[in-house]
């Protein structure tokens, strides 16, 4: 199925969850925020949130700096 991640069209397996997506793309899950179709998905809902065709995903990683 095709979704968009941070503006880039990407193919993923059917029935992919937010948790699946994050685990394959982020080293430290505790520093990542996810929005699906412009709606933030709480970390507690990542396992239960399935992605659908044409969904738009934003993965945001917190970084330290100053």
The first five atom37 places (N, CA, C, CB, O) and aatype in JSON, in Angstrom:
{
  "aatype": [20, 20, 20, 20, 20, 20, 20, 20, 20, 20, 20, 20, 20, 20, 20, 20, 20, 20, 20, 20, 20, 20, 20, 20, 20, 20, 20, 20, 20, 20, 20, 20, 20, 20, 20, 20, 20, 20, 20, 20, 20, 20, 20, 20, 20, 20, 20, 20, 20, 20, 20, 20, 20, 20, 20, 20, 20, 20, 20, 20, 20, 20, 20, 20, 20, 20],
  "atom_mask": [
    [1, 1, 1, 1, 1],
    [1, 1, 1, 1, 1],
    [1, 1, 1, 1, 1],
    [1, 1, 1, 1, 1],
    [1, 1, 1, 1, 1],
    [1, 1, 1, 1, 1],
    [1, 1, 1, 1, 1],
    [1, 1, 1, 1, 1],
    [1, 1, 1, 1, 1],
    [1, 1, 1, 1, 1],
    [1, 1, 1, 1, 1],
    [1, 1, 1, 1, 1],
    [1, 1, 1, 1, 1],
    [1, 1, 1, 1, 1],
    [1, 1, 1, 1, 1],
    [1, 1, 1, 1, 1],
    [1, 1, 1, 1, 1],
    [1, 1, 1, 1, 1],
    [1, 1, 1, 1, 1],
    [1, 1, 1, 1, 1],
    [1, 1, 1, 1, 1],
    [1, 1, 1, 1, 1],
    [1, 1, 1, 1, 1],
    [1, 1, 1, 1, 1],
    [1, 1, 1, 1, 1],
    [1, 1, 1, 1, 1],
    [1, 1, 1, 1, 1],
    [1, 1, 1, 1, 1],
    [1, 1, 1, 1, 1],
    [1, 1, 1, 1, 1],
    [1, 1, 1, 1, 1],
    [1, 1, 1, 1, 1],
    [1, 1, 1, 1, 1],
    [1, 1, 1, 1, 1],
    [1, 1, 1, 1, 1],
    [1, 1, 1, 1, 1],
    [1, 1, 1, 1, 1],
    [1, 1, 1, 1, 1],
    [1, 1, 1, 1, 1],
    [1, 1, 1, 1, 1],
    [1, 1, 1, 1, 1],
    [1, 1, 1, 1, 1],
    [1, 1, 1, 1, 1],
    [1, 1, 1, 1, 1],
    [1, 1, 1, 1, 1],
    [1, 1, 1, 1, 1],
    [1, 1, 1, 1, 1],
    [1, 1, 1, 1, 1],
    [1, 1, 1, 1, 1],
    [1, 1, 1, 1, 1],
    [1, 1, 1, 1, 1],
    [1, 1, 1, 1, 1],
    [1, 1, 1, 1, 1],
    [1, 1, 1, 1, 1],
    [1, 1, 1, 1, 1],
    [1, 1, 1, 1, 1],
    [1, 1, 1, 1, 1],
    [1, 1, 1, 1, 1],
    [1, 1, 1, 1, 1],
    [1, 1, 1, 1, 1],
    [1, 1, 1, 1, 1],
    [1, 1, 1, 1, 1],
    [1, 1, 1, 1, 1],
    [1, 1, 1, 1, 1],
    [1, 1, 1, 1, 1],
    [1, 1, 1, 1, 1]
  ],
  "atom_positions": [
    [[0.86, -1.16, 0.0], [0.0, 0.0, 0.0], [0.9, 1.22, 0.0], [-0.98, 0.0, 1.22], [2.0, 1.19, 0.56]],
    [[0.45, 2.27, -0.62], [1.25, 3.49, -0.73], [0.75, 4.53, 0.27], [1.2, 4.05, -2.17], [-0.44, 4.85, 0.33]],
    [[1.71, 5.06, 1.05], [1.44, 6.16, 1.97], [2.5, 7.24, 1.72], [1.46, 5.68, 3.47], [3.44, 7.03, 0.94]],
    [[2.33, 8.37, 2.37], [3.33, 9.43, 2.27], [3.93, 9.66, 3.65], [2.7, 10.75, 1.71], [3.21, 9.88, 4.62]],
    [[5.27, 9.6, 3.72], [5.97, 9.82, 4.98], [6.85, 11.05, 4.82], [6.82, 8.57, 5.39], [7.77, 11.07, 4.0]],
    [[6.55, 12.07, 5.6], [7.3, 13.33, 5.53], [7.43, 13.83, 4.09], [8.69, 13.16, 6.15], [8.5, 14.29, 3.68]],
    [[6.34, 13.72, 3.34], [6.3, 14.25, 1.99], [6.81, 13.33, 0.9], [7.06, 15.48, 1.94], [6.82, 13.7, -0.27]],
    [[7.24, 12.11, 1.27], [7.79, 11.17, 0.29], [6.87, 9.96, 0.17], [9.22, 10.73, 0.7], [6.57, 9.29, 1.16]],
    [[6.42, 9.68, -1.05], [5.57, 8.5, -1.29], [6.38, 7.25, -0.98], [5.04, 8.47, -2.75], [7.51, 7.09, -1.44]],
    [[5.77, 6.34, -0.2], [6.45, 5.14, 0.27], [5.48, 3.97, 0.25], [7.02, 5.35, 1.7], [4.31, 4.12, 0.59]],
    [[5.98, 2.81, -0.15], [5.17, 1.59, -0.1], [5.43, 0.86, 1.2], [5.46, 0.67, -1.32], [6.58, 0.69, 1.6]],
    [[4.35, 0.44, 1.87], [4.45, -0.36, 3.1], [3.5, -1.54, 2.98], [4.12, 0.5, 4.36], [2.62, -1.57, 2.11]],
    [[3.68, -2.51, 3.85], [2.8, -3.67, 3.88], [1.39, -3.26, 4.31], [3.36, -4.76, 4.82], [1.22, -2.34, 5.1]],
    [[0.39, -3.96, 3.79], [-0.97, -3.77, 4.28], [-0.98, -4.08, 5.77], [-2.0, -4.69, 3.5], [-0.18, -4.88, 6.25]],
    [[-1.88, -3.45, 6.5], [-2.05, -3.64, 7.94], [-0.86, -3.15, 8.75], [-2.29, -5.1, 8.23], [-0.67, -3.59, 9.89]],
    [[-0.07, -2.26, 8.2], [1.03, -1.64, 8.95], [0.44, -0.71, 10.0], [2.0, -0.87, 8.0], [-0.5, 0.04, 9.71]],
    [[0.98, -0.76, 11.2], [0.55, 0.15, 12.26], [1.57, 1.27, 12.41], [0.37, -0.62, 13.6], [2.67, 1.21, 11.86]],
    [[1.18, 2.28, 13.16], [2.11, 3.37, 13.46], [3.34, 2.79, 14.18], [1.43, 4.47, 14.32], [4.46, 3.2, 13.89]],
    [[3.13, 1.87, 15.1], [4.25, 1.25, 15.83], [5.21, 0.56, 14.87], [3.73, 0.25, 16.87], [6.42, 0.68, 15.02]],
    [[4.68, -0.17, 13.89], [5.53, -0.84, 12.89], [6.37, 0.19, 12.15], [4.68, -1.66, 11.9], [7.57, 0.01, 11.95]],
    [[5.73, 1.25, 11.74], [6.4, 2.29, 10.96], [7.53, 2.94, 11.76], [5.4, 3.35, 10.51], [8.63, 3.11, 11.25]],
    [[7.25, 3.28, 12.99], [8.25, 3.94, 13.83], [9.41, 3.0, 14.13], [7.61, 4.44, 15.14], [10.56, 3.41, 14.09]],
    [[9.11, 1.75, 14.44], [10.19, 0.83, 14.81], [11.16, 0.6, 13.66], [9.61, -0.5, 15.27], [12.33, 0.3, 13.9]],
    [[10.7, 0.73, 12.44], [11.58, 0.56, 11.3], [12.32, 1.82, 10.88], [10.8, 0.07, 10.15], [13.18, 1.77, 10.0]],
    [[11.99, 2.95, 11.51], [12.58, 4.22, 11.06], [13.18, 5.09, 12.16], [11.55, 5.0, 10.36], [13.79, 6.11, 11.86]],
    [[13.02, 4.7, 13.41], [13.53, 5.55, 14.49], [14.33, 4.72, 15.48], [12.36, 6.26, 15.22], [13.89, 3.66, 15.92]],
    [[15.51, 5.2, 15.83], [16.35, 4.5, 16.79], [15.79, 4.62, 18.21], [17.77, 5.05, 16.75], [15.83, 3.65, 18.97]],
    [[15.28, 5.77, 18.56], [14.78, 6.02, 19.91], [13.32, 6.45, 19.84], [15.64, 7.1, 20.63], [13.02, 7.62, 19.6]],
    [[12.42, 5.49, 20.04], [10.99, 5.76, 19.94], [10.52, 6.84, 20.91], [10.2, 4.49, 20.18], [9.53, 7.52, 20.64]],
    [[11.21, 7.0, 22.02], [10.78, 7.97, 23.02], [10.98, 9.41, 22.55], [11.53, 7.74, 24.32], [10.46, 10.34, 23.17]],
    [[11.73, 9.6, 21.47], [12.0, 10.96, 20.98], [11.27, 11.26, 19.68], [13.49, 11.15, 20.77], [11.64, 12.17, 18.95]],
    [[10.21, 10.47, 19.39], [9.49, 10.61, 18.13], [8.03, 10.97, 18.39], [9.59, 9.31, 17.3], [7.41, 10.44, 19.31]],
    [[7.51, 11.88, 17.59], [6.08, 12.17, 17.57], [5.56, 11.81, 16.18], [5.78, 13.69, 17.92], [6.28, 11.94, 15.19]],
    [[4.3, 11.36, 16.13], [3.72, 10.93, 14.86], [2.37, 11.59, 14.66], [3.58, 9.39, 14.81], [1.55, 11.66, 15.58]],
    [[2.15, 12.09, 13.44], [0.83, 12.59, 13.04], [0.4, 11.82, 11.81], [0.87, 14.15, 12.76], [1.18, 11.62, 10.88]],
    [[-0.85, 11.39, 11.81], [-1.45, 10.71, 10.66], [-2.56, 11.61, 10.15], [-1.99, 9.27, 11.04], [-3.51, 11.91, 10.87]],
    [[-2.44, 12.03, 8.91], [-3.42, 12.93, 8.3], [-3.65, 14.16, 9.18], [-4.75, 12.2, 8.06], [-4.79, 14.57, 9.41]],
    [[-2.55, 14.73, 9.65], [-2.52, 15.97, 10.44], [-3.09, 15.82, 11.85], [-3.28, 17.03, 9.72], [-3.34, 16.83, 12.51]],
    [[-3.31, 14.59, 12.31], [-3.79, 14.34, 13.67], [-2.7, 13.62, 14.45], [-5.12, 13.51, 13.66], [-2.25, 12.54, 14.05]],
    [[-2.26, 14.21, 15.57], [-1.23, 13.57, 16.39], [-1.78, 12.27, 16.97], [-0.75, 14.51, 17.52], [-2.9, 12.21, 17.47]],
    [[-0.96, 11.21, 16.89], [-1.34, 9.91, 17.45], [-0.56, 9.73, 18.75], [-1.04, 8.73, 16.42], [0.67, 9.67, 18.73]],
    [[-1.26, 9.64, 19.88], [-0.55, 9.44, 21.15], [0.23, 8.12, 21.12], [-1.55, 9.44, 22.33], [-0.23, 7.13, 20.54]],
    [[1.39, 8.11, 21.74], [2.23, 6.91, 21.77], [1.44, 5.7, 22.28], [3.46, 7.15, 22.67], [1.67, 4.58, 21.81]],
    [[0.53, 5.91, 23.2], [-0.26, 4.8, 23.74], [-1.18, 4.17, 22.7], [-1.1, 5.28, 24.92], [-1.7, 3.07, 22.92]],
    [[-1.39, 4.84, 21.57], [-2.26, 4.33, 20.51], [-1.5, 3.83, 19.28], [-3.22, 5.41, 20.09], [-2.13, 3.41, 18.3]],
    [[-0.18, 3.86, 19.31], [0.59, 3.46, 18.13], [0.3, 2.04, 17.69], [2.06, 3.61, 18.41], [0.13, 1.79, 16.5]],
    [[0.24, 1.09, 18.63], [0.0, -0.32, 18.28], [-1.39, -0.51, 17.67], [0.15, -1.21, 19.53], [-1.57, -1.36, 16.8]],
    [[-2.35, 0.26, 18.11], [-3.74, 0.09, 17.68], [-4.1, 0.91, 16.45], [-4.67, 0.45, 18.8], [-5.2, 0.75, 15.9]],
    [[-3.21, 1.78, 16.0], [-3.52, 2.65, 14.88], [-2.96, 2.08, 13.58], [-2.95, 4.06, 15.12], [-1.76, 2.1, 13.34]],
    [[-3.87, 1.56, 12.75], [-3.48, 1.0, 11.45], [-3.46, 2.11, 10.41], [-4.45, -0.13, 11.01], [-4.26, 3.05, 10.46]],
    [[-2.53, 2.0, 9.49], [-2.43, 2.97, 8.41], [-3.25, 2.5, 7.22], [-0.96, 3.18, 7.99], [-3.43, 1.3, 7.0]],
    [[-3.75, 3.46, 6.45], [-4.54, 3.14, 5.27], [-3.9, 3.71, 4.02], [-5.96, 3.68, 5.42], [-3.02, 4.56, 4.09]],
    [[-4.36, 3.22, 2.86], [-3.82, 3.73, 1.6], [-3.98, 5.25, 1.52], [-4.53, 3.05, 0.4], [-5.0, 5.81, 1.89]],
    [[-2.95, 5.88, 1.02], [-2.92, 7.33, 0.81], [-2.83, 8.14, 2.11], [-4.15, 7.75, 0.06], [-2.95, 9.37, 2.06]],
    [[-2.63, 7.49, 3.26], [-2.43, 8.26, 4.49], [-1.18, 9.11, 4.38], [-2.34, 7.32, 5.72], [-0.21, 8.73, 3.72]],
    [[-1.21, 10.25, 5.03], [-0.06, 11.15, 5.08], [0.49, 11.13, 6.5], [-0.44, 12.61, 4.64], [-0.21, 11.48, 7.45]],
    [[1.74, 10.71, 6.64], [2.36, 10.53, 7.94], [3.48, 11.56, 8.11], [2.91, 9.1, 8.1], [4.27, 11.79, 7.2]],
    [[3.52, 12.17, 9.27], [4.64, 13.04, 9.63], [5.34, 12.41, 10.82], [4.17, 14.51, 9.95], [4.72, 12.21, 11.87]],
    [[6.62, 12.08, 10.67], [7.45, 11.59, 11.76], [8.35, 12.74, 12.19], [8.29, 10.32, 11.34], [9.12, 13.27, 11.39]],
    [[8.25, 13.11, 13.44], [9.03, 14.23, 13.96], [9.92, 13.74, 15.09], [8.1, 15.38, 14.46], [9.43, 13.17, 16.06]],
    [[11.21, 13.95, 14.97], [12.16, 13.52, 15.99], [12.64, 14.73, 16.77], [13.36, 12.78, 15.36], [13.05, 15.75, 16.2]],
    [[12.59, 14.61, 18.1], [13.1, 15.68, 18.96], [14.63, 15.64, 18.93], [12.56, 15.53, 20.42], [15.23, 14.57, 18.98]],
    [[15.22, 16.8, 18.86], [16.68, 16.89, 18.88], [17.1, 17.95, 19.89], [17.25, 17.22, 17.48], [16.41, 18.95, 20.1]],
    [[18.24, 17.71, 20.51], [18.77, 18.68, 21.46], [19.59, 19.72, 20.71], [19.64, 17.98, 22.55], [20.19, 19.43, 19.67]],
    [[19.61, 20.88, 21.23], [20.39, 21.93, 20.59], [20.26, 23.23, 21.35], [19.96, 22.13, 19.13], [19.55, 23.32, 22.35]],
    [[20.94, 24.19, 20.88], [20.82, 25.44, 21.59], [21.45, 26.58, 20.87], [21.42, 25.32, 22.92], [21.43, 27.71, 21.35]]
  ]
}
